[in-house]
């Protein structure tokens, strides 16, 4: 089960890393006052990567919360002896 969660977290983490990578290049472009024309495109890419990465993490979090809620609401099965019958 842990391996499945690790596999599900891999892609959102990579996307967030790409967003950080693009943000670093925005900083470099502005700091060295070079390639100003690329800054709007880098902002679009960085924003897109961050949006998709954090949205994916949010969806995984909600899926985990729903699974825990379902596990908490499960009613244990009544034995064959009829212990759960009113009577």
The first five atom37 places (N, CA, C, CB, O) and aatype in JSON, in Angstrom:
{
  "aatype": [20, 20, 20, 20, 20, 20, 20, 20, 20, 20, 20, 20, 20, 20, 20, 20, 20, 20, 20, 20, 20, 20, 20, 20, 20, 20, 20, 20, 20, 20, 20, 20, 20, 20, 20, 20, 20, 20, 20, 20, 20, 20, 20, 20, 20, 20, 20, 20, 20, 20, 20, 20, 20, 20, 20, 20, 20, 20, 20, 20, 20, 20, 20, 20, 20, 20, 20, 20, 20, 20, 20, 20, 20, 20, 20, 20, 20, 20, 20, 20, 20, 20, 20, 20, 20, 20, 20],
  "atom_mask": [
    [1, 1, 1, 1, 1],
    [1, 1, 1, 1, 1],
    [1, 1, 1, 1, 1],
    [1, 1, 1, 1, 1],
    [1, 1, 1, 1, 1],
    [1, 1, 1, 1, 1],
    [1, 1, 1, 1, 1],
    [1, 1, 1, 1, 1],
    [1, 1, 1, 1, 1],
    [1, 1, 1, 1, 1],
    [1, 1, 1, 1, 1],
    [1, 1, 1, 1, 1],
    [1, 1, 1, 1, 1],
    [1, 1, 1, 1, 1],
    [1, 1, 1, 1, 1],
    [1, 1, 1, 1, 1],
    [1, 1, 1, 1, 1],
    [1, 1, 1, 1, 1],
    [1, 1, 1, 1, 1],
    [1, 1, 1, 1, 1],
    [1, 1, 1, 1, 1],
    [1, 1, 1, 1, 1],
    [1, 1, 1, 1, 1],
    [1, 1, 1, 1, 1],
    [1, 1, 1, 1, 1],
    [1, 1, 1, 1, 1],
    [1, 1, 1, 1, 1],
    [1, 1, 1, 1, 1],
    [1, 1, 1, 1, 1],
    [1, 1, 1, 1, 1],
    [1, 1, 1, 1, 1],
    [1, 1, 1, 1, 1],
    [1, 1, 1, 1, 1],
    [1, 1, 1, 1, 1],
    [1, 1, 1, 1, 1],
    [1, 1, 1, 1, 1],
    [1, 1, 1, 1, 1],
    [1, 1, 1, 1, 1],
    [1, 1, 1, 1, 1],
    [1, 1, 1, 1, 1],
    [1, 1, 1, 1, 1],
    [1, 1, 1, 1, 1],
    [1, 1, 1, 1, 1],
    [1, 1, 1, 1, 1],
    [1, 1, 1, 1, 1],
    [1, 1, 1, 1, 1],
    [1, 1, 1, 1, 1],
    [1, 1, 1, 1, 1],
    [1, 1, 1, 1, 1],
    [1, 1, 1, 1, 1],
    [1, 1, 1, 1, 1],
    [1, 1, 1, 1, 1],
    [1, 1, 1, 1, 1],
    [1, 1, 1, 1, 1],
    [1, 1, 1, 1, 1],
    [1, 1, 1, 1, 1],
    [1, 1, 1, 1, 1],
    [1, 1, 1, 1, 1],
    [1, 1, 1, 1, 1],
    [1, 1, 1, 1, 1],
    [1, 1, 1, 1, 1],
    [1, 1, 1, 1, 1],
    [1, 1, 1, 1, 1],
    [1, 1, 1, 1, 1],
    [1, 1, 1, 1, 1],
    [1, 1, 1, 1, 1],
    [1, 1, 1, 1, 1],
    [1, 1, 1, 1, 1],
    [1, 1, 1, 1, 1],
    [1, 1, 1, 1, 1],
    [1, 1, 1, 1, 1],
    [1, 1, 1, 1, 1],
    [1, 1, 1, 1, 1],
    [1, 1, 1, 1, 1],
    [1, 1, 1, 1, 1],
    [1, 1, 1, 1, 1],
    [1, 1, 1, 1, 1],
    [1, 1, 1, 1, 1],
    [1, 1, 1, 1, 1],
    [1, 1, 1, 1, 1],
    [1, 1, 1, 1, 1],
    [1, 1, 1, 1, 1],
    [1, 1, 1, 1, 1],
    [1, 1, 1, 1, 1],
    [1, 1, 1, 1, 1],
    [1, 1, 1, 1, 1],
    [1, 1, 1, 1, 1]
  ],
  "atom_positions": [
    [[0.82, -1.19, 0.0], [0.0, 0.0, 0.0], [0.87, 1.26, 0.0], [-0.94, -0.01, 1.21], [0.56, 2.24, -0.67]],
    [[1.97, 1.23, 0.76], [2.85, 2.4, 0.8], [3.48, 2.65, -0.57], [3.95, 2.21, 1.86], [3.68, 3.8, -0.96]],
    [[3.79, 1.58, -1.29], [4.4, 1.74, -2.6], [3.44, 2.42, -3.56], [4.85, 0.38, -3.16], [3.85, 3.24, -4.39]],
    [[2.15, 2.1, -3.46], [1.16, 2.73, -4.33], [1.09, 4.24, -4.07], [-0.22, 2.09, -4.11], [0.98, 5.02, -5.01]],
    [[1.15, 4.64, -2.81], [1.11, 6.07, -2.51], [2.38, 6.75, -2.99], [0.93, 6.3, -1.01], [2.34, 7.89, -3.47]],
    [[3.52, 6.06, -2.87], [4.77, 6.63, -3.36], [4.7, 6.84, -4.87], [5.96, 5.72, -2.99], [5.16, 7.86, -5.38]],
    [[4.12, 5.88, -5.56], [4.0, 6.01, -7.02], [3.03, 7.13, -7.39], [3.53, 4.69, -7.64], [3.25, 7.84, -8.37]],
    [[1.97, 7.29, -6.62], [1.02, 8.36, -6.91], [1.59, 9.74, -6.62], [-0.25, 8.16, -6.11], [1.22, 10.71, -7.27]],
    [[2.5, 9.83, -5.66], [3.09, 11.12, -5.31], [4.23, 11.53, -6.23], [3.58, 11.08, -3.89], [4.64, 12.69, -6.24]],
    [[4.76, 10.6, -7.0], [5.93, 10.88, -7.82], [5.67, 11.98, -8.84], [6.39, 9.62, -8.52], [6.44, 12.93, -8.92]],
    [[4.62, 11.87, -9.61], [4.36, 12.83, -10.68], [4.06, 14.23, -10.14], [3.2, 12.35, -11.53], [4.62, 15.2, -10.66]],
    [[3.19, 14.39, -9.11], [2.99, 15.75, -8.59], [4.28, 16.39, -8.06], [1.95, 15.73, -7.49], [4.49, 17.59, -8.22]],
    [[5.13, 15.59, -7.42], [6.38, 16.15, -6.91], [7.29, 16.58, -8.06], [7.1, 15.12, -6.02], [7.94, 17.61, -7.97]],
    [[7.33, 15.8, -9.13], [8.13, 16.18, -10.3], [7.59, 17.46, -10.92], [8.12, 15.03, -11.35], [8.36, 18.33, -11.33]],
    [[6.27, 17.6, -11.0], [5.67, 18.81, -11.57], [5.99, 20.03, -10.72], [4.16, 18.65, -11.7], [6.28, 21.09, -11.26]],
    [[5.94, 19.9, -9.4], [6.29, 21.02, -8.53], [7.77, 21.37, -8.68], [5.96, 20.68, -7.05], [8.14, 22.54, -8.65]],
    [[8.61, 20.35, -8.84], [10.04, 20.61, -9.08], [10.26, 21.36, -10.38], [10.83, 19.29, -9.1], [11.11, 22.24, -10.44]],
    [[9.51, 21.03, -11.42], [9.62, 21.77, -12.68], [9.16, 23.22, -12.49], [8.79, 21.09, -13.79], [9.73, 24.13, -13.08]],
    [[8.13, 23.44, -11.67], [7.7, 24.8, -11.37], [8.79, 25.58, -10.67], [6.44, 24.79, -10.52], [9.0, 26.76, -10.97]],
    [[9.48, 24.94, -9.74], [10.6, 25.6, -9.05], [11.73, 25.89, -10.05], [11.13, 24.71, -7.89], [12.34, 26.95, -10.02]],
    [[11.99, 24.93, -10.92], [13.02, 25.07, -11.95], [12.73, 26.28, -12.85], [13.11, 23.78, -12.81], [13.62, 27.08, -13.13]],
    [[11.48, 26.41, -13.29], [11.12, 27.55, -14.13], [11.21, 28.85, -13.34], [9.7, 27.37, -14.69], [11.61, 29.88, -13.9]],
    [[10.85, 28.82, -12.07], [10.92, 30.03, -11.24], [12.37, 30.48, -11.07], [10.28, 29.78, -9.86], [12.65, 31.68, -11.04]],
    [[13.27, 29.53, -10.96], [14.7, 29.88, -10.86], [15.16, 30.59, -12.13], [15.56, 28.61, -10.62], [15.93, 31.55, -12.07]],
    [[14.69, 30.12, -13.28], [15.08, 30.77, -14.52], [14.45, 32.15, -14.66], [14.7, 29.91, -15.7], [15.03, 33.03, -15.29]],
    [[13.27, 32.35, -14.09], [12.68, 33.7, -14.07], [13.58, 34.61, -13.26], [11.24, 33.68, -13.49], [13.9, 35.72, -13.68]],
    [[13.98, 34.14, -12.08], [14.87, 34.93, -11.23], [16.19, 35.24, -11.95], [15.15, 34.19, -9.91], [16.67, 36.37, -11.92]],
    [[16.78, 34.24, -12.58], [18.06, 34.44, -13.29], [17.89, 35.46, -14.41], [18.59, 33.1, -13.86], [18.74, 36.34, -14.6]],
    [[16.8, 35.35, -15.15], [16.56, 36.26, -16.26], [16.41, 37.7, -15.77], [15.31, 35.84, -17.04], [16.92, 38.63, -16.4]],
    [[15.71, 37.88, -14.66], [15.52, 39.23, -14.14], [16.79, 39.75, -13.44], [14.34, 39.26, -13.17], [17.11, 40.93, -13.55]],
    [[17.48, 38.89, -12.74], [18.68, 39.3, -12.0], [19.8, 39.74, -12.94], [19.16, 38.15, -11.11], [20.45, 40.76, -12.72]],
    [[20.01, 38.95, -13.99], [21.08, 39.27, -14.93], [20.61, 40.21, -16.04], [21.64, 37.99, -15.54], [21.39, 40.53, -16.95]],
    [[19.37, 40.64, -15.98], [18.79, 41.56, -16.97], [19.02, 41.06, -18.4], [19.37, 42.97, -16.8], [19.54, 41.77, -19.26]],
    [[18.62, 39.81, -18.59], [18.85, 39.17, -19.87], [17.59, 38.39, -20.26], [20.09, 38.24, -19.81], [16.96, 37.76, -19.41]],
    [[17.24, 38.42, -21.51], [16.12, 37.66, -22.07], [14.8, 38.0, -21.4], [16.39, 36.17, -21.93], [14.08, 37.12, -20.93]],
    [[14.48, 39.29, -21.37], [13.22, 39.73, -20.78], [12.01, 39.17, -21.53], [13.16, 41.24, -20.76], [10.95, 38.99, -20.94]],
    [[12.16, 38.91, -22.8], [11.04, 38.41, -23.58], [10.6, 37.01, -23.16], [11.4, 38.41, -25.06], [9.47, 36.6, -23.43]],
    [[11.49, 36.28, -22.51], [11.14, 34.92, -22.09], [10.39, 34.89, -20.76], [12.39, 34.08, -21.99], [9.79, 33.87, -20.43]],
    [[10.43, 35.97, -20.0], [9.83, 35.97, -18.66], [8.33, 35.67, -18.68], [10.07, 37.32, -17.99], [7.89, 34.86, -17.87]],
    [[7.53, 36.27, -19.55], [6.1, 35.92, -19.54], [5.84, 34.44, -19.82], [5.36, 36.76, -20.57], [4.95, 33.84, -19.21]],
    [[6.6, 33.86, -20.71], [6.42, 32.45, -21.03], [6.87, 31.56, -19.87], [7.2, 32.09, -22.3], [6.23, 30.55, -19.57]],
    [[7.96, 31.94, -19.24], [8.42, 31.19, -18.07], [7.39, 31.27, -16.94], [9.78, 31.72, -17.6], [7.19, 30.29, -16.22]],
    [[6.76, 32.43, -16.79], [5.71, 32.56, -15.77], [4.53, 31.66, -16.07], [5.23, 34.02, -15.67], [3.96, 31.04, -15.17]],
    [[4.15, 31.57, -17.33], [3.05, 30.69, -17.71], [3.41, 29.23, -17.43], [2.69, 30.86, -19.21], [2.6, 28.49, -16.87]],
    [[4.6, 28.83, -17.81], [5.03, 27.45, -17.56], [5.12, 27.15, -16.06], [6.38, 27.19, -18.22], [4.63, 26.12, -15.6]],
    [[5.75, 28.06, -15.31], [5.89, 27.84, -13.87], [4.53, 27.77, -13.2], [6.74, 28.96, -13.23], [4.28, 26.89, -12.37]],
    [[3.64, 28.69, -13.56], [2.3, 28.68, -12.98], [1.54, 27.41, -13.33], [1.51, 29.88, -13.47], [0.84, 26.85, -12.48]],
    [[1.68, 26.94, -14.54], [1.02, 25.71, -14.95], [1.53, 24.5, -14.21], [1.19, 25.49, -16.43], [0.75, 23.66, -13.76]],
    [[2.83, 24.41, -14.08], [3.4, 23.28, -13.34], [2.98, 23.3, -11.87], [4.93, 23.29, -13.43], [2.61, 22.27, -11.31]],
    [[3.02, 24.49, -11.26], [2.6, 24.58, -9.86], [1.11, 24.24, -9.71], [2.87, 25.99, -9.32], [0.72, 23.52, -8.79]],
    [[0.29, 24.76, -10.62], [-1.15, 24.52, -10.54], [-1.46, 23.02, -10.64], [-1.88, 25.28, -11.66], [-2.21, 22.48, -9.83]],
    [[-0.88, 22.36, -11.62], [-1.15, 20.93, -11.81], [-0.57, 20.11, -10.67], [-0.58, 20.45, -13.15], [-1.22, 19.19, -10.19]],
    [[0.63, 20.44, -10.22], [1.26, 19.69, -9.14], [0.5, 19.81, -7.83], [2.67, 20.17, -8.94], [0.22, 18.8, -7.18]],
    [[0.15, 21.03, -7.43], [-0.57, 21.21, -6.18], [-2.01, 20.72, -6.27], [-0.55, 22.66, -5.77], [-2.56, 20.25, -5.28]],
    [[-2.63, 20.83, -7.45], [-3.98, 20.28, -7.62], [-3.96, 18.75, -7.48], [-4.55, 20.68, -9.0], [-4.86, 18.17, -6.88]],
    [[-2.95, 18.13, -8.03], [-2.82, 16.68, -7.91], [-2.62, 16.27, -6.46], [-1.67, 16.17, -8.77], [-3.19, 15.28, -6.01]],
    [[-1.8, 17.02, -5.72], [-1.61, 16.71, -4.3], [-2.91, 16.88, -3.52], [-0.53, 17.61, -3.7], [-3.21, 16.08, -2.63]],
    [[-3.68, 17.91, -3.86], [-4.96, 18.13, -3.19], [-5.93, 16.98, -3.46], [-5.58, 19.46, -3.64], [-6.62, 16.51, -2.55]],
    [[-5.99, 16.53, -4.71], [-6.88, 15.42, -5.06], [-6.46, 14.15, -4.34], [-6.89, 15.19, -6.59], [-7.31, 13.41, -3.85]],
    [[-5.17, 13.88, -4.26], [-4.7, 12.7, -3.53], [-5.04, 12.8, -2.05], [-3.19, 12.53, -3.7], [-5.41, 11.8, -1.43]],
    [[-4.93, 14.0, -1.49], [-5.28, 14.2, -0.08], [-6.77, 13.94, 0.14], [-4.93, 15.63, 0.36], [-7.15, 13.27, 1.11]],
    [[-7.61, 14.46, -0.75], [-9.06, 14.23, -0.61], [-9.41, 12.76, -0.79], [-9.83, 15.08, -1.64], [-10.3, 12.25, -0.1]],
    [[-8.73, 12.08, -1.7], [-8.99, 10.64, -1.87], [-8.63, 9.88, -0.61], [-8.19, 10.09, -3.07], [-9.35, 8.95, -0.22]],
    [[-7.53, 10.26, 0.04], [-7.13, 9.59, 1.27], [-8.14, 9.87, 2.39], [-5.73, 10.04, 1.69], [-8.48, 8.97, 3.15]],
    [[-8.62, 11.11, 2.48], [-9.61, 11.45, 3.5], [-10.9, 10.67, 3.28], [-9.88, 12.95, 3.49], [-11.49, 10.18, 4.24]],
    [[-11.35, 10.55, 2.04], [-12.57, 9.79, 1.73], [-12.4, 8.32, 2.09], [-12.94, 9.94, 0.25], [-13.32, 7.7, 2.62]],
    [[-11.23, 7.78, 1.79], [-10.98, 6.37, 2.11], [-10.99, 6.15, 3.62], [-9.64, 5.9, 1.51], [-11.52, 5.15, 4.1]],
    [[-10.41, 7.08, 4.38], [-10.4, 6.95, 5.83], [-11.81, 7.1, 6.4], [-9.47, 8.0, 6.46], [-12.18, 6.41, 7.35]],
    [[-12.61, 8.0, 5.82], [-14.0, 8.15, 6.27], [-14.8, 6.88, 6.02], [-14.66, 9.34, 5.56], [-15.58, 6.45, 6.87]],
    [[-14.6, 6.28, 4.84], [-15.31, 5.04, 4.53], [-14.9, 3.91, 5.47], [-15.05, 4.62, 3.08], [-15.74, 3.12, 5.9]],
    [[-13.61, 3.85, 5.8], [-13.14, 2.82, 6.73], [-13.72, 3.03, 8.12], [-11.61, 2.82, 6.79], [-14.02, 2.07, 8.83]],
    [[-13.88, 4.28, 8.52], [-14.42, 4.59, 9.84], [-15.91, 4.32, 9.95], [-14.15, 6.02, 10.18], [-16.41, 4.07, 11.04]],
    [[-16.62, 4.36, 8.82], [-18.07, 4.15, 8.83], [-18.47, 2.7, 8.61], [-18.7, 5.0, 7.77], [-19.65, 2.37, 8.72]],
    [[-17.52, 1.85, 8.31], [-17.87, 0.44, 8.08], [-18.42, -0.17, 9.35], [-16.64, -0.35, 7.59], [-17.87, -0.01, 10.44]],
    [[-19.53, -0.89, 9.19], [-20.16, -1.56, 10.32], [-19.67, -2.99, 10.34], [-21.72, -1.49, 10.23], [-19.73, -3.67, 9.32]],
    [[-19.19, -3.46, 11.49], [-18.72, -4.84, 11.53], [-19.86, -5.82, 11.28], [-18.06, -5.14, 12.88], [-21.0, -5.59, 11.69]],
    [[-19.53, -6.89, 10.61], [-20.56, -7.9, 10.29], [-21.01, -8.6, 11.57], [-20.01, -8.94, 9.27], [-20.23, -8.86, 12.48]],
    [[-22.32, -8.9, 11.6], [-22.91, -9.61, 12.74], [-22.66, -11.09, 12.54], [-24.44, -9.32, 12.87], [-22.8, -11.62, 11.44]],
    [[-22.28, -11.76, 13.62], [-21.98, -13.19, 13.54], [-23.22, -14.02, 13.21], [-21.37, -13.68, 14.84], [-24.35, -13.52, 13.27]],
    [[-23.01, -15.28, 12.88], [-24.1, -16.17, 12.5], [-24.98, -16.53, 13.69], [-23.56, -17.44, 11.86], [-26.07, -17.06, 13.5]],
    [[-24.52, -16.26, 14.91], [-25.29, -16.63, 16.1], [-26.48, -15.73, 16.34], [-24.4, -16.62, 17.3], [-27.28, -16.01, 17.24]],
    [[-26.62, -14.67, 15.58], [-27.79, -13.81, 15.76], [-27.66, -12.84, 16.92], [-28.99, -14.65, 15.96], [-28.67, -12.42, 17.48]],
    [[-26.45, -12.48, 17.28], [-26.24, -11.59, 18.43], [-26.77, -10.2, 18.18], [-24.78, -11.51, 18.78], [-27.04, -9.46, 19.13]],
    [[-26.93, -9.82, 16.93], [-27.37, -8.47, 16.64], [-28.87, -8.35, 16.49], [-26.72, -7.99, 15.41], [-29.36, -7.24, 16.24]],
    [[-29.62, -9.42, 16.62], [-31.08, -9.35, 16.44], [-31.75, -8.86, 17.7], [-31.65, -10.71, 16.04], [-31.37, -9.25, 18.81]],
    [[-32.77, -8.01, 17.52], [-33.52, -7.61, 18.7], [-34.39, -8.77, 19.18], [-34.4, -6.37, 18.38], [-34.86, -9.59, 18.39]],
    [[-34.57, -8.82, 20.44], [-35.41, -9.9, 20.76], [-35.8, -10.34, 22.01], [-34.97, -10.82, 20.31], [-36.55, -11.31, 22.12]]
  ]
}
